[in-house]
Amino acid sequence: SAQTLTNYTVPGIGTPIAAALDNAMHNLVTLDFGSTFIPFTNYFLDIKGVMDTSENSISPTLSVPFIYKVVNTPLVGDVVVNEIMADPSPMVGLPENEFIEIFNRSNTIFYTKQWALRNEGLTKYSFPEVVLQPNTYYILCKSTDSAAFAVYGKVISFVSFPTFDNTGGDSVIILDQTDKRID
């Protein structure tokens, strides 16, 4: 019953065109849909009539929420460091906190899971899981500073964030999910 196509439905998308039970993990079914999902959209997978090894059927319909995520790999220069505020004192119209501004200058949506910032000291700072919209600026800062920057635009807050020595020569590198330099 786990491979019966009509046991699975995604409202607005339909039923899968294939359902394959994993040979090694008998509690895993791979579903292939002929329709296109919209990236980073919330969906529900409705499951009914699937039976376990004791022939107990899922009843009533089990509705499982999921987000269709696409992992696009950026090219060098798709996302760039636009500004580094290394010396926020004295404060001139902005919060007195360090930040980095990045810009997704491409027409592609990127998902920052497993991305990182790296500074001159080669320390990596993991990005939170965020969807970067095309042609959009983002302010990167410490989690504790995110509220202060929210009035200026989209904020991506980091639990651990680089500090700068303010003597010049500081650099920040963005690495993608394959550890390749983007900017």
Salt bridges, closest charged atoms under 4 A:
ASP179 OD1 - LYS124 NZ 2.66
